[in-house]
Amino acid sequence: MCLAVPGRVVETYREHDLLMGKVDFGGVSRRVCLEHVPEVRPDEYVLVHVGFALSRIDEDEARRVFAILEEMDQLEELQEPSS
């Protein structure tokens, strides 16, 4: 099942003329394309699907969605690979 996962924007930057960002998903950071949410700023929350932020959401909504996904055991792709 493919779901959008909430994350907190840590930083934004341009890469090859695309708005990109470092997004934190409960301790795991990933590189995310932010072109669909160009108004987003660090410390705001976004919903991310396959590496693309689709929309901004508030912190309370981010916490609710993350809790639901955790309950459904749908966060395994955010796990750091074990060595």
N, C-alpha and C positions, 0 to 999 in steps of 0.2 A: 504494500500500500504506500502511495506517495502522498506525503502531507507537508504542509508548510510548517516550519519550526520557528518559534520566536527567538530572537537574539538581540543583544544590546550592541549598538555600534560603538566601537572603541575609537576608531579613527577613519577618516576618509582621505582619498588621494586619487589622482588621475593616473591612469595607466593606458597608454596607446589611445588617448583622448576619450576614454571611458571613465565614468565615476565609479570607483571601487572603494571597498572598505574592509577593515578588519572587524569582524563581528564575533562577539563572545556568546557561546551557547552554554551557560552554566559551567564555565571553567575550560571549555574547549573553544579555541579561536579558529575561525576559518576566513578565507578570502572570499568576498561576496561582491557581485556586481550590483551597484546602487543606481543604475541609470533610470529605473522605473520610479524611484523615489528621490529625485534630485534635491529636494528641500531638506532631507534628513541631516541631522547634526549628531556629533558624538554624544553619547549618553541617552540617545533616543532608541526606541525599540522598533524592529521591523519583523515582518513574517518572511521567511526565506524558503524558497523551493528550488531545488537543484542548483544552488549557487546564485540565485537571483532574488533580491529583495523585491517583493511584490507590493507591499503596502507598509505604512507606518502604523503602529499600534501603541497604546499607552502601556505603562509598566504593569498595571493591574491585570489588563487583558493578557499581556505576555506571560505573567506568572500563572494565570488560569490555564492557558493553552499548554504551557510547558508541563504543568501538573497532570493534565489530562493525557498528554502524550506519554509521560512517564508511567502513569497508571496502565496505559494500553501497551506498555513495553515497546514503544515505537521510536526510541532514541538511540538504538544500537549503532546507527551510522555515525553518531557523534563521538563514539568512543575512540580514544587514542589507540592505535594499533599496539598490541603487546609485543614485546621483544623476545 
